Amino acid sequence: MADRRLQVFQAVAHILSFTKAAEVLHMTQPAVTFQIRQLEEHFNTRLFDRVHNRISLTEAGTVVYNYAQRIFELYTEMERSVKEITGGINGVVAIGASTTIAEYMLPKLLGEFKRNYPDVTIHLKVANSEAIISMVDHNTIDLGVVETEIANKKLVVEPCRNDHLVVIMPPNHALANYNKLQFRNILEFPFICREAGSGTREAIGEYVKQSDGCNTGIKVAMELGSPEAVKSAVESGMGISIVSSATIQKELRLQTLIAIPLEPPLIRTFAFVHQKQKFRIRVIKELLEFARRYCAQNKQPYKLTM
């Protein structure tokens, strides 16, 4: 329903690539270029700078992009409001989740929700916890699921389930025979950690502050942006790491990794986060209530042995 030129512009501005935007929109690149040129002619100004096969938004382009975001949000709200009047649970929900949750918890939850509500369309955005909280705060997404403490008092935070973090290493590692580890036991070994802003990294940082004998700090050998990358690095013998027990079930079955709990345990909480007014939208209310029931039925921690 929205201006097609604006839809094409928003995709290009978000991805900063005409080629990739064409793929996402299922259009040819010349068709995308034509739509952008028409919009630039409408505003009588360039919206993108093009230098050495790279593009960036001009000052005018940034203004148009910000307004486009607001326009599409209003369109979505309008469609939801009309559909709620006409009955039925349908519409579009934008969910954001941190990498660990998106890869290891949400697929089953959302799969079951879709079987119950096939007319609901779910858009999932994956980023680290810090970015997801910012998206909720700026109304870019309807519901976030994160793994970190949330200081923003304007947002509603609801705990979902506990997550146990454990030390992982190859089976032949010097620490592999321990039943439990204190944090100071791992300080002499190279450590593979997640990127800044990750909920896992924040949880480890808070745990270190409360641990005795850890003033020397961690020997960070590598920073990586996903649980899969961290696991691969550990399997390759590049170091040890601390990850969610939810992320290593396959590796434990295949015996490519060993998982050892910390003493005292390192436990964090997965939580839903949303704006207060979002709960009044019927489809989001239904999704949140479904997610609460799902979490209540799946509270058992993941196994560390196979």
N, C-alpha and C positions, 0 to 999 in steps of 0.2 A: 504493500500500500504506500510505503514511503517513496520519495523521489528516487528512481533507480540510479541517477547520477550520484546522489548522496550516498547510497549504499555502496556503490563501487568505490567512491572516494574514501569512505570509512575503512574499507578493506585494505586499500593501498596504503593509507596513512598508518594503519595499525601494523602492517607487515613490512612497510617500506620497501616493497618490491612489486613492480608491475607483473612480472612473470609469475611469482608465487600467488599474488592476489587473483590472477586469471585462473590458476589451478583451483583455488579455493572456491571461486565463484562459478566454475565450470564455463568459463568464457575464453575466447581467444584473446591474446595480448593486444592485437590491434583494436578489438572491441572495447577493452578496458581503457586503452589510451584515448579512444574517441570519446568515451563518457567523461573522462577527466578533462579533456580539451573543451568539451561543451560547458562543463561547470566553470572552468577558468574563463571562458568567454562570457558566461553569465555574470560573473563577478568582475570581469575586466581586469584580472590580475593573475599572476602565477600563484599556484598553490603549492608547488614543489620546486625545489632547486635540484637540478640534475648535473652532477659533476663526476666524471670518470666512472660512468655506469653505476653510480650510487645516487640515491635520492634522499632528500630530507624535506621536512615541511618548512615553508616560508612563514613569516609572521602571520600573514593572512590565512595560510593553510592551517596553522595552529588554532586560530580563532574558529575557522569553519569546523575543524575536527571536534573541538570542545562543544560547539553547538550541536553537531551531528549526534554526539553521544547522548546529549539531553533529549534530542528529538526522538531518537529510537527508544529511549527509556520511556518516554511519554506514550509512544505508540504501543509498547508492550503493556503498560498499565491500562491503556484504553481497551485493548483486546481482552485482557483479563477481566476487567470490570463488566464488559458486555457478556462474556461467556459465563461469568458467575450468575448473572441475572437469568440467563437462558437455561441454567441447570447443568449438572454433570461436573465431574472432576476432570478438568482439562486445562490446557494452557502451557506456557513455557516457564520453566524454572531454571535459573542460573545458579549453579553450585560451584563453590571453590573449595579446594582441599589441598593440604600439604602433600608432598610427594608420597610419603609413607602411607598416609591414609588413602589417597587416591588409587594407589597401586595394589594395596593389600586388604583394605577394609570395604571401600565403597562399591567395587564391582558386584559383590554378592548382594549387598543392601539395595543398590539401585536396580539390579536385575529383578529382585523379588517385588520391588515397588512397581516396576513397569508391567510385570505380569498382572498385578492387581489394578493398575491404572494405565491401560495402554494408550489412552488419549493424551497423556501428559508427555511433553517433550522436555528432556533434561539436557542442558548444556553444562559440561563440566570443565572448569578451568583449573589447571594444576600449577602451583607455585609454592615457594616456601611459606611458612606460617606468617611471617612478617608481611609478605605481600598480600596474602589472603585477607588478613585483618584489615589492611588498607583498602582492599576492594569492597569489603562489607561496609566500612566506614564511608566510602565515597559512593555507595549505592550501585556499584558496578555489578555486583552479584547479590542474590537474594539470601543465600545461606552459606556460611563457611563452616568447615570442619577442620580444626587445627589441633596442634599438640604442644601448646605453649601457654604460659600465663598471659592474661590479657588485661592491660592496665586501662584501656579505654572505657570509661564509665558510661559512655553514651550507648554502648552496645549491650545486648542481652547475651549472657554466657551460660550455657547449660552443659554440665559434665555428661559425657556419654559412657565411657568405659576406661578402665585403667590399662596402661601399656607398660610392660616390663622391658627394660633395656638391659642387654647382656653384652659381655665381652666376647668377641669372635676372633678366631685364629685358625690357621691350618692344623690338621690333625697331628702333624709332627712338631708342633711348636713346643718350646721349653715349658710353657705354662699349661699345656693341654691336659695334664693329669690332675690339675687342681679341681676340687669340688666347688669351691667358692674363691673369689678374689677380692682383696681390698684394693682400693684405687692405687695406693702407693706401690703395689706389686707390678703394675703395668707401666710405670713411669720410665723405666730404663729401655723400653722397646719403642721402635718407630710406630707412630700412630697415624692412622688414616681417618680424617675427620670430614664432616659435611661443611658446606659453605656458610659464611656469615648470614644470619637471618633464618637459618634452618632451626626448626623446633628441637630436633635432636641435639644440635650443637648447643643450643641454649640450655637444654636440660642437663647436659654433661657439664657445662660451665657452672651452673648452680650447684651441682653435686660436688664438684671440685672445691668450691668455696667452703663447703661444710665438712670436707674430709681432712683428717689429721695427717700430717707428714707429707703434704702435697705442695709444699711451697716452691719446689723446683720447677713445677710445670710439666706439661706434656711435650714430648718430642714430636711435633707435627711433621710428618714426612710428606704429606700430600693432602690437599683439599679437593673434594669432589662434590658434584652437584646432585647425586641421586643415590639411593640405597643400592641399586644394582651395580653402579660404578664402584662404590665402596666395597661391596662383597667381592667383586672381581679382583680388586687390588689386593685384598686380604688373601684370597685363594691363590694368588700369584706369589705370595710370600713377601709382599712389599711392606707389610706391617700388620698391626692388629687394630681393632676398632671396637666401638660400642654402638650397637644398633637395636632397633626394636625386635623383640622375639617374633613378632608377626611377619617379619621380612625374610626369615631364614628357614622356614619349614622345608622347602625343597632341598636346600643345601644340607640340612640335617639328615633328610632321608637318603640323599646320595652320599653322605659322609665326606663331603668336600670341605666342611667347616665344623669346628667345635664351638659350642656355646657354653659359657660359664657365667653364672649369676654373680653379681657383686654383693659384698657384705659391708655395710648395710645395703639392702636392695635399692636399685635405682628404678623408681616407678614415677610415671607421669600420667596425666589425664588427657584423653582425647575429649574435645568439647565442641558443641555446636555454638556458633556465634551469628547473631542477626540483629538487625535494627528492630526497635520495638514495634513500629507500625507494620512491619512485614508480616507479623503474626496474624494480622487481620485479613490478609489475602487467603482465600479458601484453599487453593492448591498448595501453597507453601505451608499453611497450617496442617493440611493432611499429610504432606511429606514429613514434616517435623514430628508429628505424632507417630507416624509409621516408623521413623528412625529411632524414636525413643523406645518403642516396643521391641524393635530389632536389637538394640543395645542391651535392653533388660534381659533378653533371651540368650545373649551371646557374651556373657560377662567372664567366662572362664578364660584364664591366661593360656597362651599358646605353650605347647610342650617344648622342652629343651632337649629331650632325648627321643630317639626313634628305635 
